[in-house]
Amino acid sequence: MNRDTVLLIALALGAALAALALLSALALRARARRRRPVWRRMLNEMDYFRQALAQLFTAQGYRVHEYWTHQDPLDEAPREVVFALEKAGTLYAALCVRWIVPVTSEVIGRFEKALAATRADVGIIVTTSIFTDAALERAKGLPVELYDRTHVHKWIAAQ
């Protein structure tokens, strides 16, 4: 082998190693962005809660169109976020509540009325808590899917 050939091989090997290092760095960065949401942070930080749910919805195959954070005037901090989602051509309105108290049938009734005023085909309620038996009963037959903390933990574990 002459000197020029050795130099070309060395340059090609160097370029290949640089490309491999770049691809590895990009893969690590992508994996870091997809870290499992942390339950405690979801309970304590509204922005993190919203970001984590957007990530979880995306992982479940939904496309997140928009979101709105809602703050009840009686609460010190916002505890609810509403997402406009789409999956397989179906539009969803998702009410996601960061509560410690159970979701009641009254909440299901108010959500049913609010859902009728949207373009959504189906409603979703996600809670960091649970649903009362009356809430589960009221939701039967409605175009509303209910996901409690057990479901959210399963979504997180699947990440």
C-alpha positions as CSV (number, residue, x, y, z in Angstrom):
1,M,0.0,0.0,0.0
2,N,1.3,3.4,-0.8
3,R,1.1,6.4,1.5
4,D,-1.9,8.0,-0.3
5,T,-4.0,4.8,0.1
6,V,-3.2,4.6,3.8
7,L,-4.1,8.2,4.2
8,L,-7.5,7.7,2.5
9,I,-8.2,4.7,4.6
10,A,-7.4,6.6,7.8
11,L,-9.6,9.5,6.7
12,A,-12.5,7.2,5.8
13,L,-12.1,5.4,9.2
14,G,-12.0,8.7,11.0
15,A,-15.2,9.9,9.2
16,A,-16.9,6.7,10.0
17,L,-16.0,6.9,13.7
18,A,-17.2,10.6,13.8
19,A,-20.5,9.6,12.2
20,L,-20.9,6.7,14.7
21,A,-20.2,9.1,17.6
22,L,-22.8,11.6,16.3
23,L,-25.4,8.9,15.8
24,S,-24.8,7.6,19.4
25,A,-25.1,11.1,20.8
26,L,-28.4,11.7,18.9
27,A,-29.8,8.3,20.2
28,L,-28.9,9.2,23.8
29,R,-30.5,12.6,23.4
30,A,-33.7,11.0,22.0
31,R,-33.7,8.4,24.8
32,A,-33.3,11.2,27.4
33,R,-36.3,13.0,26.0
34,R,-38.4,9.8,26.3
35,R,-37.7,9.1,29.9
36,R,-40.5,7.7,32.0
37,P,-42.5,10.4,33.7
38,V,-41.9,10.6,37.4
39,W,-45.2,10.2,39.4
40,R,-44.2,12.5,42.3
41,R,-43.3,15.3,39.9
42,M,-46.6,14.8,38.1
43,L,-48.5,15.3,41.4
44,N,-46.4,18.3,42.4
45,E,-45.8,20.3,39.2
46,M,-48.5,21.3,36.8
47,D,-46.2,22.0,33.8
48,Y,-44.5,18.6,34.3
49,F,-48.0,17.0,34.7
50,R,-49.0,18.5,31.3
51,Q,-45.8,17.5,29.6
52,A,-45.9,14.0,31.0
53,L,-49.5,13.4,29.9
54,A,-48.7,14.7,26.4
55,Q,-45.8,12.2,26.3
56,L,-48.1,9.4,27.6
57,F,-50.9,10.2,25.1
58,T,-48.4,10.2,22.3
59,A,-47.1,6.8,23.4
60,Q,-50.7,5.6,23.4
61,G,-51.0,6.6,19.7
62,Y,-52.8,9.9,20.1
63,R,-51.7,13.1,18.3
64,V,-51.8,16.1,20.6
65,H,-53.3,19.1,18.8
66,E,-53.6,21.6,21.7
67,Y,-53.9,21.9,25.4
68,W,-55.4,24.4,27.9
69,T,-54.5,24.7,31.5
70,H,-57.5,25.4,33.8
71,Q,-57.3,26.9,37.3
72,D,-60.3,26.8,39.6
73,P,-60.6,30.2,41.3
74,L,-60.8,28.3,44.6
75,D,-57.5,26.6,44.1
76,E,-54.1,28.1,44.8
77,A,-52.6,26.4,41.7
78,P,-54.0,24.9,38.5
79,R,-54.9,21.3,38.8
80,E,-56.5,20.5,35.4
81,V,-55.4,20.4,31.8
82,V,-57.6,19.8,28.8
83,F,-56.1,18.2,25.7
84,A,-57.5,18.1,22.1
85,L,-56.3,14.8,20.7
86,E,-56.7,12.7,17.6
87,K,-56.3,9.0,17.0
88,A,-57.2,7.1,13.9
89,G,-59.3,9.9,12.6
90,T,-61.3,10.2,15.9
91,L,-61.2,13.5,17.8
92,Y,-60.9,13.3,21.6
93,A,-61.3,15.9,24.4
94,A,-59.3,14.8,27.4
95,L,-59.8,16.3,30.8
96,C,-56.8,15.5,33.0
97,V,-57.0,16.2,36.7
98,R,-54.3,16.3,39.2
99,W,-56.4,15.6,42.2
100,I,-56.2,13.6,45.4
101,V,-60.0,13.5,45.9
102,P,-62.0,11.0,43.9
103,V,-63.7,12.1,40.7
104,T,-67.5,12.2,41.3
105,S,-70.5,11.6,39.2
106,E,-71.1,15.4,39.2
107,V,-67.8,15.9,37.4
108,I,-68.8,13.2,34.8
109,G,-72.1,15.1,34.3
110,R,-70.4,18.5,33.8
111,F,-67.9,16.9,31.4
112,E,-70.7,15.3,29.4
113,K,-72.3,18.7,29.0
114,A,-69.0,20.3,28.1
115,L,-68.1,17.5,25.6
116,A,-71.4,18.2,23.7
117,A,-70.1,21.7,23.0
118,T,-66.9,20.5,21.4
119,R,-66.1,18.9,18.1
120,A,-64.8,15.8,19.9
121,D,-66.2,12.4,19.1
122,V,-65.1,10.9,22.4
123,G,-64.2,12.2,25.8
124,I,-61.4,11.0,28.1
125,I,-61.0,11.8,31.8
126,V,-57.6,11.0,33.3
127,T,-57.1,11.4,37.1
128,T,-54.2,10.9,39.5
129,S,-56.9,9.7,41.9
130,I,-59.8,7.3,41.4
131,F,-63.4,7.5,40.3
132,T,-66.3,7.0,42.7
133,D,-68.7,4.1,42.0
134,A,-71.3,6.7,41.2
135,A,-69.0,8.3,38.6
136,L,-68.3,4.9,37.0
137,E,-72.0,4.2,36.9
138,R,-72.8,7.6,35.4
139,A,-70.2,7.2,32.7
140,K,-71.7,3.9,31.4
141,G,-73.1,4.3,28.0
142,L,-71.5,7.7,27.4
143,P,-68.8,8.3,24.8
144,V,-66.3,8.8,27.7
145,E,-63.2,6.8,28.6
146,L,-62.1,6.9,32.2
147,Y,-58.5,6.3,33.3
148,D,-57.5,6.4,37.0
149,R,-54.1,6.4,38.7
150,T,-53.8,2.7,38.1
151,H,-54.1,3.2,34.3
152,V,-51.6,6.1,34.4
153,H,-49.1,4.0,36.3
154,K,-49.5,1.3,33.6
155,W,-48.9,3.9,30.9
156,I,-45.7,5.1,32.7
157,A,-44.5,1.5,33.2
158,A,-44.9,0.9,29.4
159,Q,-42.5,3.8,28.6
